[in-house]
Amino acid sequence: MWTPSSDGSSETRPREGFSDRLLKLVVGQVVKRGTLAVTTASGARFTVGDGTLPKVAIRFADQGAQIALMLDPDLRLGELFMDERLTVEEGSIYDLLQLALQDTRGARPTLPAKTLVRLRRLARRLAPANTARRAKRNVAHHYDLDGRLYALFLDRDRQYSCAYFERPDATLEEAQLAKKRHIAAKLLIKPGHQVLDIGSGWGGLGLYLAEVAGAARVKGITLSEEQLTESRRRAAERGLQGQVTFELEDYRATRGTFDRIVSVGMFEHVGRDSYDSYFAACRDLLADDGVMLLHTIGRAGPPWPTNPWIKRYIFPGGYLPALSELTTAIERSGLFVTDVEVLRLHYAETLRAWRSRFLAHREEAAKLYDERFCRMWEFYLAASEATFRFEDTVVFQVQLAKRNDVVPLTRDYIGAEEQRLREAEARIPTRPAIAAE
């Protein structure tokens, strides 16, 4: 139905239906700062916010999309964006996520939101165990994508985890090198040390620990066949295949004793029900005077279910631990926590760099996959950045040992080790880290 415009002119505009009015009420409760202009499926328009930046305009393709978003925004926003049932006509999807998230911290969840959280917690308890076979399938879903995709937005060493920005103007390459240096410094690697890298990715950290930090031998294990092939190629290219080996292996199948254990960006895939077996395995693999460094995304707040869109489309089986869940499992294992560092906005900056690079190469990504995939990937990078910047998502670096006397009593050693590693880096010849795809 059409009604006269508010200024009395003969121009007509769509009348707001019930779902339009309900949408306006719901969106108005969420967006307090910034400006969001909404065009509904019926053509009605409304604006919420305080008129400041960022300014975003969105349009719904059908009323079903409006209802879906109101019923389950955590899952449906990403799906609607992927399927172009919700389009961003001004601004970006990241700007929209900023409007939605920047004022929600500490807000009391609505009754529908509480109900969905309870249902998802129940689903998590009923979910099948994260067996080795299931874990490999989950890893393949994300990490066995075409390697050319990752080359579009990662650094040259293809580090697919939180970088460490020692200064605000650091490049992504500099920050990822600093991350490896920072981790290696906490490991206190000495000549003769045997190192295990659980979840070794494309091999960059393992190669660094051997070539720069001076480990005698490094064993990297992964469940990704794509990453395994590239890691082995890189080790052979550098003549390190006798010093650094990579295996397609689940941590539960690993045997031996290691002076140092490191795990970066892998623990998020372990699954909450497998925390005890994970830390028990690490305890059994670690030498009595050994040191372990666990680098994982987590929550600064209380335990919370995994975002359903991320779990369905990006990281099936993934779960982000609260610090309380981590430390409780570590206590049960008999390991000591010797140091904890919380990297807060480092991952937000990392994801901003990844998103910028991905969008700059979006046409190339579309040729590898399709437009829907590109919208999915853009939403993934934008949503991940927004959660690190506006919610309670952080990165924990937890240092572990079997004894409380195996690392220095103060943290001064970290800076000293980083300086030693910088000097060692300068002696390593510059060479391509990842072969051209």
N, C-alpha and C positions, 0 to 999 in steps of 0.2 A: 504494500500500500504506500502511496505517496502523499506527503503533506506539504503545505506551504512552508517556505523557509522562514526562519525566525525573524528576519528583517522585514517581513511583509511583502517581499517581491513575489513575482509570479514564478520564480525558480522553485522547483520542487526537489525534495531530497527523500531518501528512503526512510521509512519509519522504523525505529528500533524495535525488534522483536524481543521476546522474553530472554532468549539465549544471548542476544546482544547486550541487554541490560545487565544480565547476570555476569557476562564477561567483563563489562565495564566495572562492576563492583569488585570482582575478584582481582582484576589487574590493578585497579586503583589502590587496593590494599597492599599490593606488593611494591609498586613503583612509587617511591616518594620523592626521590631526587632524579634529575634528568627529565627528559621529555620523551614520551612514547605516544605516537599517533597510530591509531588502529583503524583499519578499514575492515568491516565485517563481511561475511559472505553475502549478506543482503545489500551491501553497498553503504550501510550506515557508517559514520565516522565519529570517533571521539578521541580525545587527548587526555592523558593523565600525566602526573608529575608536577614539578615546580617551574618548568620552562627553561631550565639550565641544560648544559651539556652533560652527557652525550644526547643527541637528538636522533631518534630512531623511528622509522615508519614501517609498519608491517601490514600485510594483507592476508586474510583467510580465504581459501578457495571454496570452502563449503562449511555448512553449519556443523557437520560431524567433526570437523577439525577443531572447531571452537569448543565443543563439548569434550572431546578427547583431551584437549589441553587442560581444561579445568579439572577433569577427573583424575588425571595422572600426569602432571607436568614433567616429573623426573624422567619418565619414559617417553612420553608423546612429543615433547618439544623437538627432540632430535629426530624422531621419525617423521614428524610433519615437515621439518626443514629438508630432510633427505628427499621426501616425496613431493616437494614443492606444493604442499597443501597450505603451508605457511611460508610466505616469501618476505624477504627484507628489502623494502624499496628505498630506504634511506638509512645510512649507517651500515653496520656489519652485524653478523650473528654474534660476534664477541661483544659489541656494544649492547645488543639486546640482553645477553647474559649478564653483563655488568649491571644494567638496570634492574634485572630480576634478583641479583644476589647481593648487591652492595649494602643493602639495609636489612638483610634477613638474619644476620648473625645475632643470636640471642632471642630472636622472635619466637613466640610460642606457636608450635605447629597446630594447624587446624585439625578438626576431628577426622576428615577424610585422609589427611596426611598421616596422622597417627595410626589409622587403620591400615593403610598401605604398608607402613613400617612394620607393624606387627605381623602382617601377612608375609612380608619378605623375610623377616626373622624366622618365622615358622618354616618357610620354604628352604631357607639355608640349613636349618636343623634336619630337614627331611632329605636334603640333597645327598646323592651317593658320594662315597668317599673319593678323595682325589688320588686314585691309584696311579701307578706309573703310566699305564696305558692312557688313562684319561688326561693326565698331565701333558703327555706328549701331543695328544690331539688338540688340547687347548693352546699349547705353544704354537703348533703348526698353523692354527687359525690366524694368528697375527704375524708371527716372525718368519713364516715361510712364504710371505708375499714376494712378489718380484723385487729383487734387490735394487733394481733401478728406481723404484719408488723411494726407498730410503736415501738413495744418493741425491735425490732432489732437495732434501731439507736438512739432513744431518751434517755434521762437520766431516772433515776429510778422513778422520779416524773412525767414523761411524759409531760414535758413542751415543747410545740410545738410553740415556739416563740423565739425571739432574747434573748440570754443570755447576762449577764453583766460581762465582764472580768475585775475584779479589778486589776489583775496582769497577765502578759503574760503567766505564767506557770500554771494558774488555770485549773483544770479539768472541763469538761462539767458539772458535778454534782455541783461543787463549783460555777461555773458561773451562773447556773440556780437558785441556792439558793440565790446568790447575787442579781439576777434580782428581785426575789420576795421581798427581803429585801429592795431594792432600791425603788421599787414601793410603798411598805407599808410605808416607811419613808415619801414619798411625800404625802401620804394620811392623815398622822397625825391622826391615829385612836385612839380614846379615849374610856374608858369603857362606855358601854351603846350604842355605835354607831351601827346603822343599815346600812349594806353595800349591794349594788347591784353590782354583777359581770356580765357584759354583754358579753356573749361569753365565758362561764366558762370552756370550754375544758374538760379535764379529772378531774377537780376539785382541782388541786393542789394549785392554788392561793387562792381560797376561803377557803380551809382548813387551809392554812397558816395564813390568815387574822383573822380567829377565834382562832386557837390554839396558835399562836405565837404573833400576833399583838394585840389580846385582844378584837376584835369586839364582841358585844353582840349577833348579829345575822347576818348571811350572806345568801343572796339569789343569787344563780347562775342560769343564764338562758342560754340555748343552743338550737340549732336546730338539733343537732346530736343525734340520738337515741343511738348509740353506746357509745358516751361520757356520755350521761345521765345515762345509766345503770352503767357504771364504777364509775362515780362520787358518785352516791347514795350508791353503795357498799362500797366505801372507807369511806364515812361519817359514815355509820353504823359500819364498822369495828373499827373506832376510837371512837365510842360512841358519835358522834357529830351530829347525825341526827336531834336532837331537836334544835341545834344551827346553823347548816348549812344545807340548803335545796337546791335542784336542780330541775329545772322545764324545760320541753320542751316548750319553750315560745319565741315568737318573741318580740323584745324590744318594738314594737309598741302596744303590748297588755299588757304590764306590768303596774301595778297600785300601788300606794302607795307613800310614801315619805321616802327618804333615806339620811342619814347623809353623806355617802360617796358612790361614784360610780366609778367603775374601769372597763376598757375595754381594753383587751390585745389581739392583733392579730385578732380582729373581724372587725374593721372599714374598712379594705381592701375589705370586702364583702358587704358593705352597698350599694355601687353604687353611682356614682356622682350625679345622679338626686334625690337621697334620703338624701343628706346631711342636707338639711333644716329640714326634718321631724325627722332625727336622733337627731340633737342637740336640736330641740324643745322638743322632748320627754325627753331628758336628763335634760333640764331646768325644765320641769314640775315635774320630779321625784326627783330632788335635793332639799334638805332643804335650807332655806334661808341662813343659815350659813354653808352650805355644801361645800365639795371639791370633784372634779372629776379628775381622771388621765386617759388620753387617750394615749395608747401605740400602735402606728401603723406604718407599713412600709409606706414610702412616697418617694417623689422625691425632691432632693435638687435643681434641675433645674426647668424649666417651665413645665406646664402640658403636658402630652404625652400619647398617647394611650397605653393600656395594650399590652404587648408582645402577639402576636396572638397564638404562640404555647402554652404558659402558659394558656391563656384563653380557648383554645380548649381542652387541655388534662389534666390540673391540677386544675385550679381555674376558672371554668365558672362563668361569672358575676363579676370577680374580677377587681378592679381598684385601682391604687396607687395614692394618692393625692399629688399634690404639696403643699408646705406650704401656698402658696397664696390661694389655694382653701380651705384649712382647715380654715385659719383665717377669710376669707371672710364669710364662712358659720357660723362660731362661732359668728362673729359680728352681723349677722342678727338675731341670736337666743337670743341675749341679755346677753349671758354669758361673763364673763371677762376671758381673758388669764392672768394667774398669774405667769406662768413659762413655758419655752420651753427649752428642752434639745435635742440635736441631737446626737444620737448614730451612729457613722459612720461605723467603721470596726468591731464592735461587732458582727453583724450578719454574716459577712464574716467568722469570726472565728467560730461562731456557726455552720454554714453550712459546714465548713471544717471538723469539728468533726462529724457531722451527716453523711457526705459522706464517711468518713473513716470507720465509724461503719457499714454503709450499705454495703459497698464493702466487709468488713470482713465477713458479714453474707449473702452474695449474694446468695449462694446456698440455704439457708433457705428461702429467699424471692422467689426464683424461684419455690420452692415446693409449696408455698402458691398461686402463680399466674403462670407466665411463663416467658420465656426469654425476650420476647418483653416488657413485663411489667417492668422487671428489667432494660432494656436499657432505657425505658421511665423515670423510677425513677432516674437512674444514671444521665441522662441528666438534669432532673429537679433540682437535688441538685447541680450539677456542674454549670449549667447556672445561678442559683440563687446566688451561691457564687461569680461567676464572675461578675455579675451585681453590687453586693455590693462592690466588690474590685476595679473594673475598671470603673464603670459608676456612675450615680448620685443617685443611690438608697441608702436610709438611713432609720433609724428608728427615729420617732419623739415621744417624751414623752411630752405631752401638759397638763399642770395643769389648771383646770378651776374652777371658782366659780361664784356665783351670786353677791358677793360683793368683793371689793378690799382690805378688811381689815381682811380676815379670815385666812390668812397664815402669818407667820412672815415676817418681812421686809427684812431680809437677808436669804441667803441659808444655813447658818450655822446649822439650825435645821435639815437638811437632815443627816449630819454626826452624830449628836447627837442621832437622832432617829435610825439610823442604828446600833449604838453601843448598844442602849437599846434592839433592836431586836436580836442582836447577843447573848446577855446575856439570853434573853428569849428562844432562840433556844437551848441553852445548857441545859435547864431544861426540854426539851421535850424528852421523851423516843424515842430511835431509833427503827423504825419499817419499814417493807416493805411498799413502797409507792404504788406500783402496783402489784396486784396478778400475780403469774406466769401464763402464758398463756398455 
